[in-house]
Amino acid sequence: MRIRKKVNGTEQKPRLTVFRSNKEIYAQLINDVDGKTLASASSKEKGFEKQGTKSEVASVVGKNIAQRAKTAGIDTVVFDRNGYLYHGRVKSLAEAARENGLKF
């Protein structure tokens, strides 16, 4: 609740939220005003090849979410790390999304 009080997403500037489990990593672009998910990417999708370390897999997910955001016409987001430290897989995902055109 503390995080959601400060970080909100709109249609023009959605919230890029990250969830990581022990094996997988997920990213979503969320419009909090309407309560809708605009785009998503995860390491659990069909056809996703998990090769390399977990950080490398997270960077591929970051690249995928950036490409899907461009397809949806989104270039600026608010990053929500969901309480995780900005380190490791979360950092890899964020940097890959930035490299592929997302601004936050």
C-alpha positions as CSV (number, residue, x, y, z in Angstrom):
1,M,0.0,0.0,0.0
2,R,2.9,2.4,0.7
3,I,4.3,1.9,-2.8
4,R,0.9,2.2,-4.5
5,K,0.2,5.4,-2.7
6,K,3.2,7.0,-4.4
7,V,3.4,5.1,-7.7
8,N,0.3,5.3,-10.0
9,G,-0.1,4.6,-13.7
10,T,-2.2,6.4,-16.2
11,E,-3.1,5.6,-19.8
12,Q,-0.3,7.9,-21.1
13,K,2.2,6.9,-18.5
14,P,1.4,3.4,-17.2
15,R,3.0,1.6,-14.3
16,L,5.6,-1.0,-15.2
17,T,5.4,-3.5,-12.4
18,V,7.8,-6.4,-11.8
19,F,7.1,-9.7,-10.0
20,R,9.8,-12.3,-9.5
21,S,9.5,-15.8,-8.1
22,N,12.3,-18.2,-7.4
23,K,12.2,-19.5,-11.0
24,E,10.3,-17.0,-13.2
25,I,10.0,-13.2,-13.7
26,Y,7.0,-11.2,-14.9
27,A,6.4,-7.7,-16.1
28,Q,3.2,-5.8,-16.7
29,L,2.1,-2.4,-17.9
30,I,-0.9,-1.3,-15.9
31,N,-3.3,1.6,-16.2
32,D,-4.4,2.2,-12.6
33,V,-7.1,4.7,-13.5
34,D,-9.1,2.1,-15.4
35,G,-7.6,-1.0,-13.7
36,K,-6.5,-2.6,-16.9
37,T,-3.3,-4.4,-18.0
38,L,-2.1,-2.9,-21.3
39,A,0.8,-5.3,-22.0
40,S,2.7,-8.1,-20.3
41,A,5.7,-10.3,-20.7
42,S,7.1,-13.2,-18.6
43,S,9.6,-15.9,-18.7
44,K,6.8,-18.5,-18.5
45,E,5.3,-17.7,-22.0
46,K,5.0,-20.3,-24.7
47,G,8.0,-20.3,-27.0
48,F,10.2,-18.5,-24.5
49,E,13.6,-20.1,-24.4
50,K,15.3,-20.0,-21.0
51,Q,19.0,-19.9,-21.7
52,G,21.6,-18.4,-19.4
53,T,21.4,-17.1,-15.9
54,K,18.2,-15.7,-14.3
55,S,19.5,-12.2,-14.9
56,E,19.9,-12.9,-18.6
57,V,16.4,-14.3,-18.8
58,A,15.2,-11.1,-17.0
59,S,16.8,-8.9,-19.6
60,V,15.1,-10.8,-22.4
61,V,11.7,-10.2,-20.6
62,G,12.6,-6.5,-20.3
63,K,13.3,-6.4,-24.0
64,N,10.0,-8.1,-24.7
65,I,8.0,-5.7,-22.5
66,A,9.6,-2.7,-24.2
67,Q,8.7,-4.0,-27.7
68,R,5.1,-4.7,-26.6
69,A,4.9,-1.2,-25.1
70,K,6.1,0.3,-28.4
71,T,3.4,-1.7,-30.2
72,A,0.8,-0.4,-27.8
73,G,2.0,3.2,-28.4
74,I,3.7,3.7,-25.0
75,D,7.1,5.2,-24.6
76,T,7.1,6.5,-21.0
77,V,6.3,4.5,-17.9
78,V,6.5,4.7,-14.1
79,F,8.7,1.9,-12.7
80,D,7.3,-0.1,-9.8
81,R,9.9,-2.6,-8.4
82,N,7.2,-4.0,-6.1
83,G,9.3,-3.7,-3.0
84,Y,12.2,-5.7,-4.4
85,L,15.7,-4.1,-4.3
86,Y,16.9,-2.5,-7.5
87,H,19.5,-5.2,-7.9
88,G,20.0,-8.4,-9.8
89,R,17.1,-9.6,-11.9
90,V,15.0,-6.4,-11.3
91,K,17.9,-4.2,-12.4
92,S,18.5,-6.4,-15.5
93,L,14.9,-6.1,-16.6
94,A,14.8,-2.4,-16.1
95,E,18.0,-1.7,-17.9
96,A,17.0,-3.9,-20.9
97,A,13.6,-2.1,-21.1
98,R,15.5,1.3,-21.1
99,E,17.9,0.1,-23.8
100,N,15.0,-0.9,-26.0
101,G,13.2,2.5,-25.8
102,L,11.2,2.8,-22.6
103,K,11.7,6.0,-20.6
104,F,11.4,6.0,-16.8
